[in-house]
């Protein structure tokens, strides 16, 4: 072996091993020394702490036996006090076993960096994350809650990893759904004054609509009720039998609803805009309050209506027309999205001159690009997967870089109570609101359970488990580890600052070193969670960290008589506490000091 290179003095064992490997490759296969190196944690503890298949990668190109090549590389690896053993295994893997000093050195590192341990260096990259963006037509339900928890956690993880992140909610305040809500509210209001108009089955049915109607009546009396039922129903095709679900019946219901909206606008005149704005303000305000109470914040609430007011929608459609990507058919304007791989072309302007939702979405995404972000991540419900190709097509048609646009799809969350599925239907008003869920299980359980699975996987939310105060409940298990450490530190009576000079080299037991290795993994977990857009990695890591801590706590006394050892163990516990609090914070979960 070569003599030790004093320049190989780093705080991260993985970085050190990569440097040692690259130095050895320069001596053995210099033509490949610049290529990326692979270092992974072996699944079996008997294979050491880190392993590389670098010899297997290069052996074929240089026509060498991979095991013999690995042995030659090992002979050239510089000795280092952090590396206890390097050996060749199997067909040519290089396995590294670290010395205890390489593991317990993490303790002073965590205590020195505190809440910034695991944080990445600034990348200078500006990222916009748009999430929730539910139509403000009723209370947020548990499905919206998963998108909120995922979007908030992803934003915080990306920011912690070193990016500059902005969080945005796109308010659909200019479309048909808002007209349906305004109509629904008005019809419930008319009921209070004896104007008997059959309530449409496809209008909004929830109790919140009745409550809004009551508020209007209390404030304005019968001001908006001076109409006749026959005038409200004039020209409507009527609703078909509610039992009919065939396409013709569905279409007739929608035409009936559209006619009622048109009649409401005609009969109310300028007062229609007041009811529309009242319903919007009530539901948007409720949404803001709900999310704020859930610990979800936004830097911007972007109004769809503003895209029309500023002419952005018209400008986007005209630009596509000038670029040759629109054509007229039956009085409507169609976007040639099939030119970019979509399964069919899409209408952007109807024959009556009104723009479609898709037109305002095109304008909205163009607006995002004009704001100069390096990456724009949209978080949508999984039922919107078919929307991705058409939005991406519009981005390309506008001459924008599609690589700057990403979509993360969030699957629906299914609630289970007493082993039985809880049914939900938004328009029918049969849904569990996010506020109800939070009241039942608490914010912490909501935030943690929502990110326990990859966002595009179905999530079964067990309400009974979320309320359990036992090790079966993952959020309780992690929070209890934090509270347990706080209890030990209170009993000791000192401060974390007192522990920064503790002699971590005294931490030599298997349980303590396993815990140190887990702490060392945190920065890598953060980067993985950020790059894969997967905050569930943080949740899994916290469960493992809590498990390792409980195992160590049960194996060794912390407050022993010998002061140096006591301080070393307290320092390790404090480091675990720091990382637990940081990880929980990234997921929007509290780190209680007592339970």
N, C-alpha and C positions, 0 to 999 in steps of 0.2 A: 504493500500500500504506500501511497504518497504521504509526505509529511503534512501535518494539519495546516490548512490555510486560515490565518486569523481573520480574513475578510468574511468568512462564513459564520458570522455572528448575527443571528436573527432571532426574533421572538416567536415566530411561527414554525413549528416543526415541519409542516408540509412544505413551506417555502425553503427551509433548510435542505430537506431531502431532495427537492427538485434541483437546487443549486449543486448539491453533491453529485447527483446523477448527470447533470449537464456537463459538469467539469470532467467526469469520467468518460462521457461520450466523446468529448473533445480529444481525448487520448486514444480511444479505440476506434470510433467511427465518426471522425470530424465532419464528414459530409452530411450527417444526419443530426448533428448536435443542436441545430437551430430549430428543429421540428418540435411541435407540442409534446409535452410529456404527460403520461397518465400515471396518477397516483391515487389509489383507492384504499379504503379501509377493508381488510379481509373480513369475510363473514365468520371465519373460525379464529378464535383467539390464538390458537397454536401456530397460525401463519404470521404472527407478529402484529404490529400496529398499522403498518402501511405496506402496500405491495404495488409493484410496477410490472407491466408486461412489455416494457420497452424493447427487450431483446427479441421477443416474439414478433414485434412490429418490423424490425429491421433485418432479421436473419434471412428471410427469403430473398430480399433485394441483393444482399452481398453473398448469398449462397453459403451460409454458415449454419452449423448446427446451433439452434437457439439456446440450448442449455450451455454449450461451450462458450457462446458469445456472452451469455449472462455471467458466467464465471469470470470471464476476462474483464467485463465491466466492473464486477464486484472488486476485483483485485486493484482497480484504479480508483476506487472510492476513497476519498480523504477521511481519515479518522476524525471523529468529533465527539466531545464528551456527552452530547445528547443522544448519540447512537450507540446502543449497547451491542447490537448484533446485526449483521447483514448476511443473508444466506440465499442460495439458489434453491428453488423448490419446483417440483413437477417438471414440465417440459421446458421451463426457462423463466419462471417468475422470479423476481427479485424481492425478497421480503425483508422489511426493516423492523427491528424491535428497538423501541426507544428506551433510553435510560429514564429512571424516575425524575431526574432533573428536567427533562424535556417536557414532562407532563405537569409537575407541580409548579413550574414557572408561570403557569397561566394565572395563578391566584393573585400575585401582586399586579399583574397586567390588568386584570378585571378591576381590582380596587383602585388602581391609578386612573383608569379611564372612566370608571363609574357608569353612568347611564349611557355613555357613548361607546362602551365596549360592544363590538360587533357592528358598529356603524361604518359604512363605506366612505371613502374619500369622495369629494364632490366631482361629479362627472360633467357638470355644465350642461347636462341634457334636460330640456324642458318637456315635461309630459303632462298632458291633459287627460284626466280620468273622468268620464261622464257616466254617472250611474244613478240608479233608481228611476228618475225621469218618468214616474208613473203619471198617467193622466190625473189631474186634480179633480176627479169626479166622485170621490168618496174616500173614506179612511184607508190608510195603508193596511194591507193584510199581510199574513205571514209569508206569502210568496215575495212580496216587496221587501220584507224584512231580511230575507236571505241575500238579495241583491244589495241591500244597504250595508249589511255586515261585511259582505265580501268586498264591495267597492271601497268601504272605509279602511278595512284592513290592508287591502292591496295598495291603496294610496299611501298609507303610513309606512308599509314595508318598502315601497319604492323610494320614498323620501329618506328613510333610514339607510337605505342602500347607497344613497349619494345623489339621487336625482332631485331636480326641482319640480315639484308636483303641484298641480292645481286641480281642484275638485269642482265638478260642475253638475248641476241639475237642469235638464232641459224641460221647460214648462210648456206642455201642449195646451196653450190657452187660446188657440185660434181655430180649432177644428170642430167637426161634427159632434164629437163626444161631449164637448162643453155645451153645445146647443141642446143635446139630449138631457144633460143635467139641468140646464135652465128650464127646459120644458117640464121635466119631472117635478121640479120645485114649484113651478107655477101651477101645475095641475093639482098638486097636493094643497096648495094655497087656495085654489078655487073650491076644493071640497069643503073647506072650512066655512065657506059662504054659500053653500048649497048649490053651486054650479056643477051639476052632475055630468062629468065627462069620464067615460070609462077609462081607467088607467091602463096604458099600454103594457103588455107583458114584456116588451123589450126596452122599456124605460128603466130608470134606476129605482129599485124597490126598497132600498135600505131605510132604516129608521131615521138615519141622519137627514134624509130628504124631507121627511115629515117635520123634523125639528127645525130645519131651515125655513120651511113654509110657516111654521108657527111663529118664528122670530119676525118674519116679514109682516105677518098679520098683527103682531103686537106693536110693531113700530109704525105701520102705515094703514092699519085698518083695512077697508075694502077698496082702497085706491086702485088696485090692479085686478079687481074682481068684477068690474062693471061691464061684463060681457055676457052673452047668452051661450049656452052649451052648443046650440045648433050652429052658431057662428064659429066656435072653436073647431067643430067637426066638419065644417063645410068642405066639400070636395074630397074628403078622405075616402079611401076604398074600403075602410072598415077592417077589423082584425078577423082573420080566419079562426077556426076552431083551435084552441090552445093545444089540443092533442095532435094536430097536424104538424109534422116536421119536414115535409117534403120541400124541395127548393122553391116551388111556386109559393107555398105558404110563407116561407121565410122572406122571400122577396116582397110579398104583399105586406107583411108586417113592417118591413123597413120603409116601404113607400108610404104606408099609413103614418109612420112616425115622422117622416120627412114632411108630409103635408101638415101635420099638427104643428111642427116647428115653423113652417112658413106662415101658417095662420096666426101663431103666437106673435111672430114678428110684425105681421100686418095689423093685428088688433091692438097690440101694446105700443107700437110706434117706438118713440124714444125710451119708453119705460122698459122695453125688452132689454136694452143694453144695461139698464140698472140691475135687473134681476140676474142677467148673465154675469155681471161683474160681482154682484153680491155672492152668488153661488161659488164663483171662482175664488174670491177672497176668503170665504169661509173654509173651503176645502183645502186651499193652498196654505192658509194659516194653520189649519189643523195638522197638515202634513209637516210643515216646518217645525211646529212644536213637538210633534211625535218623534221626528228624527233627532231633534236637539236633545230630547230626553233620553234617546237611545245612544247618545254620544256620537252621532254622525253629523259632521259639519260640511258645509260647502263654501267654497270661495265665491261662487257665482250661481245665481238662479237666472238662467238664460230664457228669455221669453220668445216663444215661437212667433207671437204677434209682432215682435220687433222686426222680424225678417220681412214681414209684409209692409210695415210702416216705413222701413228704410229702403224699400224697393229691391231688397236682396233676392227675393224669390223671383221676381220678374227678370232681374238681371241674370240670374242663373239659367232660367229657361231660354232667354234670348241668346245667351252665350252658346248654349248647346245647339240652338237653332242655327246660329252663324257657323258653328263648327261642322254642321251637316249631320248632326246626330238626332235630329227630330224630323218627324214627318206627320202630315195631317191625314186623318182618316175619320170619316163620318163626323166631321166637325170638331174632333178632339185632336190634341197633339200628343204624339207618342215618342218615347225615347227608345232608340235602337240599342237596348241593353243586350240583345242577343249578339251584337258585334263583339261583346266582351265576355261571352260565355254564359250569360243568364239564359234561363229556359224559355223566356218569352219577353217581348217588348212591353214597356210599362207606360201608362198614361201619366202625363204630367199636368195637362190642362184639359178639363172636361169640355164637352160640347157647349155647355152653358157659360163657359168662360171662367169658371172657378178652378183654382189650382188644387191638386191632390196633396195628400200627406207626403207623398214621395217627393213632390216638387219642393216643399219646405224643408224636407230632410236633405235634399241636394244642396239647397242654399245654406243650411245650417253647417254641413260639413265643409263647404267651401269657406264659410266664415271662420271655421276652426283653422283651416290651413292659412288663411290670411293673417291670423293672429301669431303665426310663426312658431308653432310647436314642433319639436323634433319627433314626437310620437303622440298619437291620439288613440286612447283606448276607450272603446264603447263597451259598456256592460249591459247586455240585453238578456231578457228572458229567453229560455231555450226555444219557445214557440216562435221566435223571430229569426230562426236560423235561415229561412228562405229569403230574408231581407238582405243578407250579407252580399250576395252576388250583384244585386242591382245597385246598392250603394257604392260598392267597389267599382262597378262599371261606370257610374256617374263621375266618380273621382278621376278615373282614367280618361274619360271623355273630356273633362275640364283641363286635362294636361297636368294633373297633380300626381305626386309620387304615391302610389298605393302602398308602398312599404311603410309609410308613416301611419297607416291606419290599421288598427287591430280591433277585433271583437272578441270579447270573452262571453260565452253563453252560460247562464246560470239556470240550472234545472230547478224545478219547483220543489218546495219543501212540503212534505206530507206529515201532518200531525197525527200522533197516536196517543190516545188516552185510554187507560185500562185495557191496552192491547187492541183497541178498535180504532179504525181510521176515522178522522174527523172530516166531514164533507164540507166543501166550499163552493160557492157560486157568487161572483161579484155582483152582477146585475140583479140577481134575485135577492140580494142582501143576506144570503146565508153564508157568511164567512167569518172566520176568526180574525179580528184585527190585530195588527202588531201591538197596539196598546194593550189589548186583552192578554196577549201572550206574555208581554213583559210583566204585566201585573201578576200573572200566575206563576211564572218561573224566575222572574228577575232579569235585569239587563245582562248581568254577567253570563248566566247560563245561555241566554239567547245568543249573545255575541260569540261565545265559544262554540256552542253546538252548531251554529250556522256555518262555521268554517272548519268543521271537523272532516269534511269530505271535499274532494276536488270539486270545483264549482260546476263542472259539466256532468257530475254524477248525481243521481237521485239521492235525496236526503230524507231519511225517515227520522223525524224529530220525536223522541220519546219523552213526553211531558212528565211522566212519572219518574223516569231516571233523572231528568234535569232538576227535579226538586229534592232528590235524595241527598242526604248529608252523610255520604259514605264513600269509600274508595272506588265504588262502582261508577260514581259520577265523576267524569274526567276533570271538569272545572273545579269541583270541590277538592279533588285529589291534589291538583296543582296549587290551588290557593292555600290549602292546608299546609303544604310544604313551606310556603312563604310565611304563613302565620307562625308555624312551628319555629322557624329560624328567628323571627322577631321575638318570640318568647324566650329563646335561649339568650339572645343578645340583651334583652331586658334583665334577665336574671344575672348576667355577667356585670352589666352596669356601665360598660365603656362605650366608645363610639367607633364607627368604622375607620375613622382617621387614625385611631390608635392601633389599628391592625395592619396598616400599610407597610410597616417595617417588620412584620412577623416573619419568622424563618420557615418559609414554605417547604424547604428541603426536608423537614421533619415529617412531611406527609408521605409515607412510604407504603402504607397498607394497600392491598388490592382494591378495597372498596373506595378508599380515598383517591387513589390514582385513576380508577374508573370514572369517578366524579370529575376529576380534573380533565380527563380526555373529553368528557361530555361538554364541559365548559369551553374547551378549545374549538369544538365543532360549531359553536354558535355563529361566528361571523360567516362561515361557509353556508350554514343553513339560511341565513338572511339573504345572501347573494343568490342562492338557489331559488328561494321563495320569490325573490324579485324577478329573476330572469325567466322563471317558468310561470309567472303570474299566479302563484300558488301559495297563499298564506297558510293553507292547511299544514304545510311543512313546519311552520312555527308551532302550531298546536300540537303536532306529533312530537316535536322536539321537547316541548315543555312537559308533556306526559313522561317522556323518557328521563328528562332531567329530574323531575319530581321523584320518579321511581328510584333512580340512582341515589338521590339524597336520602330518601327514607331507608334504603338498604344500608347506607353508610351510617346514618343516625342510629339505626338498630344494632349495628355491629360495633360501634366505638362510642365511648363517652366523649363529649366535647369539653365539658368543664372539669378537666382532670386537675390534679394538684400541681403537677409540674408546669410552671408558667410558660416556658417556651413552647411546649407542646400544646398547652391550652390555647395560647394565642394563635398558633398555626392552624389549629382546628377551627377556632372562631373565624379566622381569616377565610378559610375555605367555605364555611357556612355563609359568611357575609358575601362572598363572591357569588355563591349560588343564589342568594336572596336578590342580589343586583340583577342577575340575568333573568331570573323568574319575573321580576317586576318589569324589566324592559320588554320581555317577550309578551307578557300579558298586556302591557300597554299598547303594543303594536296591534293586538287583536281587539283593543277597546274594552278590556276586562280589567277590573280593579285588582289590586294586590293587597288584601286585608292584612292588618298587623295582628289581629286576633280573630278567632272563630269559635 
